[in-house]
Amino acid sequence: MKTQNPSDSVLARRRILQGLATVTAASALTACGLNERTNSQNQVNPIDRAREAGALNTLVAAEYVTVDAYTQGAVILTAARDDTSRPQEERDLAALALALATQFQEDHTAHAALLSETVSRLGATPVRADEVSFTPPPNFRPSVGNVLKLAANEERRSAMTFNRVLKGIQTPDSRFILASIEGVDTQHFMVLKALIEALVDVTPALDAAQVVPQPFVASTVSLGGGNGLEEQPDLAVNDQG
């Protein structure tokens, strides 16, 4: 029986993750298209517009906080990637995580820009990036794995927040924008969770039930559906190493 080379196993898992990212991206785009076709063109009154602008401004602030979180995480990942005293496999993981973090940060920057424009169109002043910042949880230990888990926790929370705010939004364009962003944040969470499952909390085989732990973003039990991501506990970010 031929012994499997550890590097071959890592390569195979990375190919799985690449495939997962492609599938989730396609799913997110499909969902956004459906929302675009089903939005009505009803107008809302000035009071509701002001209330909506306030809700969207909260999301602008949340996006800037996430951007800052990725900036802080990138410092840890860059140091791990460039640390020649670390095992090469750990440095490779740091490089992969940094590439994802950079791309996801760009997505959140684009989200913040579009949401800010939307807030302005609703007649309000959007929050600025320099008015908010990210604070890591008290038990956070800086490491490659913990940065990935912290990012996954934030992406899950972001998707749930957009889902909840979306429920109370009346303006068709705003609903479409929020649905589009929610799909991408959910995609981010799934990719990060798959990476953690395959390369950080290494298991003999990729566990799909752990990568996509719930069938819905928010609970639909009261409507005859299933549990949402709020049922999923945060990933521990105080692991050693």
N, C-alpha and C positions, 0 to 999 in steps of 0.2 A: 504494500500500500504506500502510495506516494505521500510524503509529508508536505503540507501546505506551507509555502513561504509567507510569513506575516505580512510582508509588503504587498503580496498578491491579494491577501484578504482585505487590506486597507484600500487597495485600488478598486477591488470589486465593490466595496461598500460605497466608495465615492461615485462609481458609475450608477449605483442604485439611487444615490441622492440626486445626481444630475437628472435622471429619469423622473424622479419624484417632482423636482422643481419644474420640469417641463409640463407635467400633467397638471399640477396645481395652478400654474400660470394660465393654462388653457381654461381650466374650470373657472378661475376668477374672471377672465375676459368674457366668458359665456354668460355668467351671472350678471355682469355689468350691462351687457347688451340687452338682456331681458328687462332690467330695470329701466333702461332708456326707452324701450318700446311701450312700457306700461304706464309711464308717468303721465298725469293729466296736465292740463295747462291752466288750472284754476289759480286765480290770484288770491293773495291773503291781505288782510287789513293791516294798517300801520302798527297797531299794537302787537299783533302776532309777528310782524316782521322784526320789530325791536326785540321781542322775546327770542325769536329764532337767531338773530344776530348775536345775542348774548350766549346762546347755547353753542353756536359755531365758534365763537371766540374762545370758549373753554377748550374746544378741540384744537384750535390754533396753538394755544398755550401748551397743550399736551403733546402736540407734534414737536414743538421746539424743545420741550423737555426730553423727548426721545432722541432728537438729534444730538443734544448735549450728552445724553447717556452713551450714545455710540462714540462720540468724541472722546469721552473719558475711557471707555472700553478699548478704543483703538490704541491708546497709550500703553495699556497693559499687554495687548496682543502684539504690538510692534516690538516691545522689549523682549517678549518671549521668543518671537521669530528671530531676532538678531542676537540672542544669547547663545554663543557657541558652546557654553558649558552644558547646555541642555541636550538630551537625546534628540537625534535628527527627526524621529517620528513626532516628538512633541513640537519641534520647531515647524514641521510641515503642517501640523494641525493648527498652530497659531497663524501661519500664513493663509491657510484656507479660511479660518475664522475671520481674519482681518479683511480678506477679499469680500466675504459676505457682509460684514459689518459696514464696509465702505459703500457697497451697493445699496444696502437697506437704508443707510443714512441718507443717501441721495434721494431715495424714494420718499422718505419722510420730509426732506427739505422741499420736494416738489409738492407734497400734500399741504404743507404749511403755507406755501406760496399761493396755491389755488384757494385754500380756505380763507386766507387773508383777503384775496380779491373778492371773494363771495361776501365776506363781512362788510367790505367797503361798499359793494353794490347794494347791500341792505341798509346803508346809511349809517353804519357804525365805524368806530376806529379799531382796527385789529391790534391785538397784542404784538409787541415786538420781541424778537429773539433775545435781546439783552435784558428783558424783564423777568425771565424765568431761568431756572437751572435744575439739573438733576442731582439728587442726593442719594447715594447708594444706601441700601438698608444697613442697620447697625452691625449685623452679623456677616456682612459681605467679606469674603477672603479673595484678594486679587489673584486669579489664575485663569488660564485659558478656558478650562471647563466651566468655571463659575461665571466668567463673562458671558459665555454662550447661554448658560442657564438664566442669568439675569436678563439677557436680551429676549429670550423666549418668554419669560414671565411678563415683560413689558409689552411684547407684541400681542400676547393673549389678552392682556388687560385692555390694550388699545382697541382690538377688534370688538371686544364686548362693549366698550364705551361707545364706539361708533354705532353699534347695533341698537343700544338703548336710546341714544340721542335721535337716531333716525326715526324711531317710532313716533316722536312728537313733532317732526318737521313737516311743514305743509307745502313749502315752495318746491315745485317740481325739479328745478335745476339743482337745488340744494340736496334733495333726496337722492338724486342721481349721483352727485359728487360723493356723498357720504357712503352710498352703497359701493361705489367704485373703490374707495379707499379701504372700506371694511374688508373687501375681498382680498386686497393686496396684503393687508396686515395679517389676515388669517393665513395667507400663503407664507408669509415670513415665519410665522409661528410653526407651521408644519415643517418647513425646511430646517429650521433650527432644532426642532424636536427630533427630526430624523437624524441630523448630524450628531446630536447628543447621544441618541440611542445607539448609533452605529460606531461612533469613534471616541466617545467620552465614557459613558456608562456601557462599556462593551458587553454585548451578549452574543451567544453563538450564532443567532440569526436575527435579522431585523424584525422587530415586533411591530406590525402595522397597527395593532390595537393601542400601542403606546405612542406611536407617531401621530396618529389622529385619534385622540382619546375620547372625543364626544362627537355625535353626529350633527350637532347644531352649535352655532355661536352662542345664542341665548336659549334658555329652556323654552320648549314648546309643549311641555307636558299638559298645561291647561287647555291647549288647543288640540290635544290628541297625538302630540308628537313625542319627542324624547328630551333627554337632558342636554344642557349646553355646557360651554367651556367654563362657566362659573363653578361647575362641579369638580373641575380639575384643580388640585392644589398646586401652589407654587413649587417650582423646582428649588431644592436647597442650594443656596449660594455660599455656604460656609464649609464646603468640602475641602479637605486637605489637598495640597498639591496644586 
